[in-house]
Amino acid sequence: MKIILTEALDNLGDAGSVVHVKDGYARNYLIPRKLALVATRGNMKVYEELKRQKEAHHNRAQREAVVLSKKLEKASCTIPVAVGKEDQIFGSVTAQHISEHLVEQGFEIDRRWIELEEPIRALGVYDVSIRLHSEVSATVKVWVVKE
């Protein structure tokens, strides 16, 4: 059976490729999971429309991420923490803490977007990278200060 791949599959090909596979594999696995369409003229048009819609959605999300990144570049986040002797922090500042402070400032930032190699365990100023889109990231200044 000839099919049109709607997504790239390692052992078959890239999205948009027309490949020949066994009937059962196409009917029972690829088509129900929307990984492929039967290769007909009508489905070629359907695939092109789906591809155009995905690309438009991707471009819109990227534009929104660029706008948000410009706003985030101007923002900073001050996180007060409890300290002990010799300014030693109790606990650490994590992506969750940074996300909460940014949400308080009006930014909708998920903690999973924040790229911290390890939690912050000392007072100071840190540049924290936030991945907003696959191709767009922003850097936010995080100030860790005494309570």
Helices and strands as residue ranges (DSSP letters): E 2-5, E 18-20, H 23-25, I 26-30, E 36-38, H 41-74, E 76-81, G 85-87, H 95-104, G 111-113, E 114-115, E 124-133, E 136-146
